[in-house]
Amino acid sequence: MQALDLLLNRSSQPRLQAPAPEGQALENIKQAALRAPDHACLTPWKFVVCQNLGLVRLGEIFQQAAIAANKSEKEVKRAPQLPLRAPMVMVAIAKYTENDKVPWIEQVASASCALHAMQMAAVAQGFAGVWRTGSFAKDPTVKQAFDLSEQDEIVGFLYLGSSPIKSLPKPKRESAEYFENWD
């Protein structure tokens, strides 16, 4: 797949099934993350790859968080099933390092770029995925389960697998609505 074609036609795919990336395909996804912009080489990221029992463990964390947040019985019951919507979930974490030249927001942006690069690398290799956040990304119980500091952030959960359906094209946006020229 050509890089420009990939970028111009990127689309999230929430309906995922096995197989998930493995072997060299998975290593390519990991290496793509490690090429994200990284001012001062702080490597402000941590990634947790959940598969098989790891998905169950992530679901248990979500359920504990739902209980701690006094969510409805329906939401508590649904929480452990959420990670099972894909054969792999990669948790992308921005690990903040105090630095005079690189503010917190830039480190979070770097981790976000890494997550985007992982999704693009997966799609380029014939896989599909969706970047999810939701309330669990900000939940203190979830953050504690990943041993995160107050300044660390879960920038997203990247659900990866294979798609049973072809992605629908996204509507084209007019760039003039979002860009202005300062000549």
Secondary structure, 3 states (H helix, E strand, C coil): CCHHHHHHCCCCCCCCECCCCCHHHHHHHHHHHCCCCCHHHCCCEEEEEECCHHHHHHHHHHHHHHHHCCCCHHHHHHHHHHHHHCCEEEEEEECCCCCCCCCHHHHHHHHHHHHHHHHHHHHHCCCEEEEECCHHHHCHHHHHHCCCCCCCEEEEEEEEEECCCCCCCCCCCCHHHCCCCCC
